[in-house]
Amino acid sequence: MVGLVIVSHSENLAKSVIELTSMMAKDAKIAPAGGLEDGSFGTSFERIQTAIEQVYSDDGVIVLMDLGSAVMTTEMVLEMMEDRKIAMADCPLVEGAVVASVNAAGGMKFEEILSALERVRDMRKLS
């Protein structure tokens, strides 16, 4: 099963996104990487790396980020893991996490989930 990592500046936000997704996809392999080690806001190289390791398999890992430095820090982690099947998704964090977790739990493949997340990126909430 494809693993998922939620990177946020807030530990509580990352955990809450996972709490929401677990209501629809309780079997998804998903790990939070939110906040800094001291509990403050920010993004942590070590937390992202650890979260990826927790959910990694040959099926791959997709990382969803909230904003700014979460993207930069995730890029640095991925540079250290070039030999692994890992991708960052360019989509809204919450909507993307729901779509990705439901699809991963349903057995969808890595590339198919990334494709679905591209559609989420452009999805409108209001007509």
Secondary structure as UniProt FT lines:
FT   STRAND          3..8
FT   HELIX           11..22
FT   TURN            23..24
FT   TURN            26..27
FT   STRAND          29..34
FT   TURN            37..38
FT   HELIX           45..55
FT   TURN            58..59
FT   STRAND          61..65
FT   HELIX           69..79
FT   TURN            80..83
FT   STRAND          86..89
FT   HELIX           93..105
FT   TURN            106..107
FT   HELIX           110..121
//
